[in-house]
Amino acid sequence: MDTQEDFFDKLSGRLLESDADKIDFSTIEIEDVDNRDYPDFCDAYCSSVRWKNGAELNEEELEDFNELFYSTINEAIHENQLYM
């Protein structure tokens, strides 16, 4: 069940964790991976990702994505050894 905050976020067009099933995580593009920042990579961020329908997330959605899915971004850096 959505909270009142989630309800207002949906009305404002904000990305929510519940939107994860609509995102194509295989399209994540990550930038600013600095191997000197291993293992946290706190400066790394997702510069582009697409919805499953092929459309790119807009700037506000991308900002929300980076906040909500930081751990997913960090996991992708480690799994794909993007720091090497």
C-alpha positions, -999 to +999 in steps of 0.1 A: +000+000+000+013+034-009+020+060+017+005+095+014+040+107+004+042+080-023+008+092-036+019+128-039+052+117-055+033+098-081+012+129-088+043+150-092+059+125-116+086+114-092+102+080-097+095+055-069+111+022-059+078+006-070+087+017-106+117-007-107+098-034-126+092-009-154+130+000-158+153-019-181+183-023-158+204-037-187+205-003-203+223+015-173+252+037-184+275+046-155+300+075-155+327+089-132+340+055-120+373+063-104+394+034-093+410+055-065+375+056-050+373+018-046+351+003-032+325+030-026+326+049-059+307+077-044+312+100-075+299+074-099+264+079-112+240+066-138+240+090-168+214+071-188+188+043-184+157+033-202+122+023-194+112-012-207+092+005-234+125+020-248+121+056-237+149+072-217+143+085-182+140+122-182+164+144-161+142+144-130+136+107-132+173+100-137+181+121-106+156+101-086+170+068-101+205+077-089+192+084-054+169+053-051+191+028-068+226+038-057+233+003-044+223-012-078+247+012-095+275+002-071+267-035-076+269-030-114+303-013-111+316-043-090+300-070-111+312-056-144+346-045-130+341-010-143+369+002-120+396-016-138 
